[in-house]
Amino acid sequence: MPRRISLALSGGGMRGAAHIGVVKRLEELNISIAVVSGTSVGALVGALLADGYSAIDLEKIFIESKFSFDFNFLNFRSGLFSSKKLEELLRKNLRAKKISELKTSFFACATSYETGKPRYFDEGDLLPILLASSAIPLAYETVNIQNNVYVDGGLSRNLPTEPLLMFPYPIIGVHVNPIDSQSNKKNFTQKFDHLVHLSLKEKLNHAEKDCAVFIEPESLLDYSIFETNHLKEMIAIGYQKATAVLTEERINMLF
């Protein structure tokens, strides 16, 4: 009997590289992903997974893409950073142009700029949907889809489990933004990161209850959401945490 799961992938900036390590562990266990739902970087990884890429493929894409955060000098009012490189990465690697063309059922979460509520996209053009799901307020420009404006899905549902509840598969949730309980943050970026994710904690707790397995690599606290120089290390952290959590015994309890 095939072992199939639903996979929820959180946002978390460059910490999302850890998602790849989790996928690697799932592949080792011969567990197939029937449905994937993602927010922000989780949506990017999820879309590539649904497009047929393996963990090895994803690692190569992340490492070779040479991510950088380029200041948007021409128009700061539209966002501090330009999304041009992200758009280029998606255009280069996505084989499917529409969600309907993906090989695996897929949902991307973005937040309505008007209402603050999440929207789970399961149809439409992939590129604008993924850019909307990843449009961190102030950092990136908002995205207009069918006359509605959207920003990063992490503001409303950083771990998007809701659309997975309609499927009969156990949900594995991967959250790459662990919250440090200590308050003595070292710099502004760490303080900002802490406050943002603290405000989302109640919603995360609800999403965690939807998961048969919840994976949160605590070691990612050592890395910023803007960290681009240690992607291999973060992939390894994701794999190590998934290996510790997803034992054969634990998996056998799911099926």
C-alpha positions as CSV (number, residue, x, y, z in Angstrom):
1,M,0.0,0.0,0.0
2,P,1.5,3.4,-1.0
3,R,2.4,5.8,1.8
4,R,1.0,9.2,0.9
5,I,0.9,12.4,2.9
6,S,-0.2,16.0,2.7
7,L,2.7,18.5,3.2
8,A,2.4,22.0,4.6
9,L,5.5,24.2,4.2
10,S,5.8,27.5,6.1
11,G,7.3,30.8,5.2
12,G,10.6,31.8,6.6
13,G,12.8,33.5,4.0
14,M,16.0,31.8,3.3
15,R,15.4,29.4,6.2
16,G,13.1,27.7,3.8
17,A,16.1,25.9,2.5
18,A,15.5,23.5,5.4
19,H,12.3,22.4,3.6
20,I,14.5,20.6,1.1
21,G,16.2,18.6,3.8
22,V,12.8,17.4,5.0
23,V,11.8,16.4,1.5
24,K,15.0,14.4,1.2
25,R,14.1,12.4,4.3
26,L,10.6,11.8,2.9
27,E,12.2,10.4,-0.3
28,E,14.4,8.1,1.7
29,L,11.3,6.7,3.4
30,N,9.5,6.2,0.1
31,I,6.7,8.5,1.2
32,S,5.0,10.3,-1.7
33,I,3.5,13.8,-1.4
34,A,-0.2,13.7,-2.5
35,V,-0.9,17.4,-1.8
36,V,1.3,20.3,-0.9
37,S,0.4,23.7,0.5
38,G,2.9,26.5,1.0
39,T,3.3,30.0,2.2
40,S,6.0,32.4,0.9
41,V,9.2,30.4,0.5
42,G,7.2,27.3,1.3
43,A,5.0,28.0,-1.7
44,L,8.1,28.4,-3.9
45,V,9.5,25.0,-2.7
46,G,6.1,23.4,-2.9
47,A,5.4,24.6,-6.4
48,L,8.8,23.2,-7.6
49,L,8.0,19.9,-5.8
50,A,4.6,19.8,-7.4
51,D,6.3,20.5,-10.7
52,G,8.2,17.2,-10.4
53,Y,11.5,18.3,-8.9
54,S,13.3,16.0,-6.4
55,A,15.2,17.1,-3.3
56,I,18.5,16.9,-5.2
57,D,17.0,19.1,-7.9
58,L,15.8,21.6,-5.4
59,E,19.1,21.8,-3.6
60,K,20.9,22.5,-6.9
61,I,18.4,25.2,-7.8
62,F,18.8,26.9,-4.4
63,I,22.6,26.7,-4.3
64,E,23.1,27.7,-8.0
65,S,20.6,30.6,-7.9
66,K,22.9,32.7,-5.8
67,F,20.1,34.5,-4.0
68,S,20.6,38.1,-3.1
69,F,18.5,41.0,-1.8
70,D,19.0,43.8,-4.3
71,F,17.8,47.2,-3.2
72,N,15.1,48.7,-5.3
73,F,16.9,52.0,-5.9
74,L,14.5,53.1,-8.7
75,N,11.3,53.0,-6.6
76,F,11.6,52.5,-2.9
77,R,7.9,53.2,-2.5
78,S,7.1,49.8,-4.2
79,G,9.4,47.9,-1.8
80,L,12.9,48.0,-0.4
81,F,14.0,45.0,-2.5
82,S,13.5,44.1,-6.2
83,S,11.7,40.8,-6.9
84,K,13.4,40.6,-10.3
85,K,15.8,37.8,-9.4
86,L,13.1,35.7,-7.8
87,E,11.0,36.2,-10.9
88,E,13.9,35.1,-13.0
89,L,14.5,32.0,-10.9
90,L,10.9,31.0,-11.3
91,R,10.7,31.7,-15.0
92,K,13.9,29.6,-15.5
93,N,12.9,26.6,-13.4
94,L,9.1,26.3,-13.5
95,R,8.0,24.0,-16.3
96,A,4.3,24.5,-15.5
97,K,2.8,27.9,-16.2
98,K,-0.5,27.3,-14.4
99,I,-1.3,25.5,-11.2
100,S,-3.5,23.1,-13.2
101,E,-0.4,21.9,-15.1
102,L,1.4,20.8,-12.0
103,K,1.9,17.1,-11.4
104,T,0.8,17.2,-7.7
105,S,-2.2,19.0,-6.1
106,F,-0.9,22.4,-4.9
107,F,-2.1,25.4,-2.8
108,A,-0.3,28.7,-2.3
109,C,-1.3,31.0,0.5
110,A,-1.3,34.8,0.0
111,T,-2.8,37.5,2.2
112,S,-5.4,40.0,1.0
113,Y,-4.0,43.5,1.4
114,E,-7.6,44.8,1.9
115,T,-9.0,42.3,4.5
116,G,-5.9,40.6,6.0
117,K,-7.5,37.2,5.4
118,P,-5.7,34.3,3.7
119,R,-6.5,33.2,0.2
120,Y,-5.5,29.7,-0.9
121,F,-4.8,29.7,-4.6
122,D,-5.4,26.3,-6.3
123,E,-5.8,27.6,-9.9
124,G,-4.4,30.4,-12.0
125,D,-1.0,31.5,-13.3
126,L,1.8,30.4,-11.1
127,L,4.2,33.3,-11.4
128,P,2.1,36.1,-10.0
129,I,0.6,33.8,-7.3
130,L,4.0,32.8,-6.1
131,L,5.3,36.4,-6.1
132,A,2.2,37.4,-4.1
133,S,2.7,34.6,-1.6
134,S,6.3,35.9,-1.1
135,A,5.6,39.6,-1.1
136,I,6.9,40.5,2.4
137,P,5.3,43.9,3.2
138,L,7.7,46.9,2.8
139,A,10.4,44.5,1.5
140,Y,8.7,43.6,-1.8
141,E,6.0,45.2,-3.9
142,T,2.4,44.1,-3.5
143,V,1.0,41.9,-6.3
144,N,-2.3,42.5,-8.1
145,I,-4.2,39.4,-9.2
146,Q,-7.6,40.0,-10.9
147,N,-8.0,43.4,-9.4
148,N,-7.2,42.2,-5.8
149,V,-4.0,43.1,-4.1
150,Y,-2.0,40.5,-2.1
151,V,1.0,40.4,0.2
152,D,3.0,37.6,1.9
153,G,0.8,34.7,3.0
154,G,2.8,34.5,6.3
155,L,0.9,37.5,7.7
156,S,-2.3,35.4,7.8
157,R,-1.3,31.7,7.7
158,N,2.4,31.0,8.0
159,L,1.7,27.2,8.2
160,P,-1.1,26.7,5.7
161,T,-2.8,23.5,6.8
162,E,-6.4,24.5,6.1
163,P,-6.7,23.3,2.5
164,L,-5.1,20.0,3.4
165,L,-7.9,19.1,5.8
166,M,-10.2,18.1,2.9
167,F,-7.8,15.3,1.9
168,P,-7.6,11.8,3.5
169,Y,-3.8,11.9,4.1
170,P,-1.9,12.6,7.3
171,I,-0.5,16.1,7.4
172,I,3.2,16.7,7.9
173,G,3.8,20.3,8.8
174,V,7.2,22.0,8.5
175,H,7.7,25.3,10.3
176,V,11.1,26.9,9.7
177,N,10.6,30.0,12.0
178,P,11.2,28.7,15.5
179,I,10.6,31.3,18.2
180,D,13.4,32.0,20.6
181,S,12.1,32.1,24.2
182,Q,15.0,34.4,25.2
183,S,14.4,38.1,25.0
184,N,18.0,39.3,24.8
185,K,18.1,39.6,21.0
186,K,21.5,40.7,19.7
187,N,20.4,43.0,16.8
188,F,17.5,44.8,15.1
189,T,16.9,42.0,12.6
190,Q,16.6,39.4,15.3
191,K,14.3,41.6,17.3
192,F,12.1,42.2,14.3
193,D,12.0,38.5,13.4
194,H,11.1,37.6,17.0
195,L,8.3,40.1,17.2
196,V,6.7,39.2,13.9
197,H,6.6,35.5,14.6
198,L,5.5,36.0,18.2
199,S,2.4,37.8,16.8
200,L,1.7,34.8,14.6
201,K,2.2,32.2,17.3
202,E,-1.5,31.7,18.2
203,K,-2.3,30.9,14.5
204,L,0.7,28.6,14.4
205,N,-0.6,26.7,17.4
206,H,-3.9,26.1,15.7
207,A,-2.1,24.9,12.5
208,E,0.2,22.6,14.5
209,K,-2.9,20.8,15.9
210,D,-3.9,19.9,12.3
211,C,-0.6,18.1,11.8
212,A,0.0,14.4,12.4
213,V,3.7,15.3,12.5
214,F,5.1,18.7,13.2
215,I,8.7,19.5,12.3
216,E,10.4,22.6,13.5
217,P,14.2,22.7,13.3
218,E,15.3,24.8,16.3
219,S,18.8,25.2,15.0
220,L,17.5,27.6,12.4
221,L,17.5,30.2,15.1
222,D,21.1,30.7,14.3
223,Y,20.3,32.0,10.9
224,S,18.6,35.1,9.7
225,I,15.6,34.9,7.3
226,F,17.8,36.9,4.9
227,E,20.8,34.5,5.2
228,T,22.1,33.5,1.8
229,N,25.5,32.2,2.5
230,H,24.6,29.1,4.5
231,L,22.0,27.4,2.4
232,K,23.7,24.0,2.5
233,E,23.9,24.1,6.3
234,M,20.2,24.9,6.6
235,I,19.3,22.1,4.2
236,A,21.3,19.8,6.4
237,I,19.5,21.1,9.5
238,G,16.2,20.3,7.9
239,Y,17.3,16.8,7.1
240,Q,18.7,16.1,10.5
241,K,15.5,17.3,12.3
242,A,13.3,15.3,9.9
243,T,15.4,12.2,10.4
244,A,15.1,12.5,14.2
245,V,11.3,13.0,14.0
246,L,10.4,10.8,11.1
247,T,11.6,7.4,12.3
248,E,10.3,4.2,10.8
249,E,8.3,3.6,14.0
250,R,6.7,7.0,13.8
251,I,5.9,6.6,10.1
252,N,4.3,3.2,10.7
253,M,1.9,4.8,13.2
254,L,0.6,7.1,10.4
255,F,-0.4,4.4,8.0
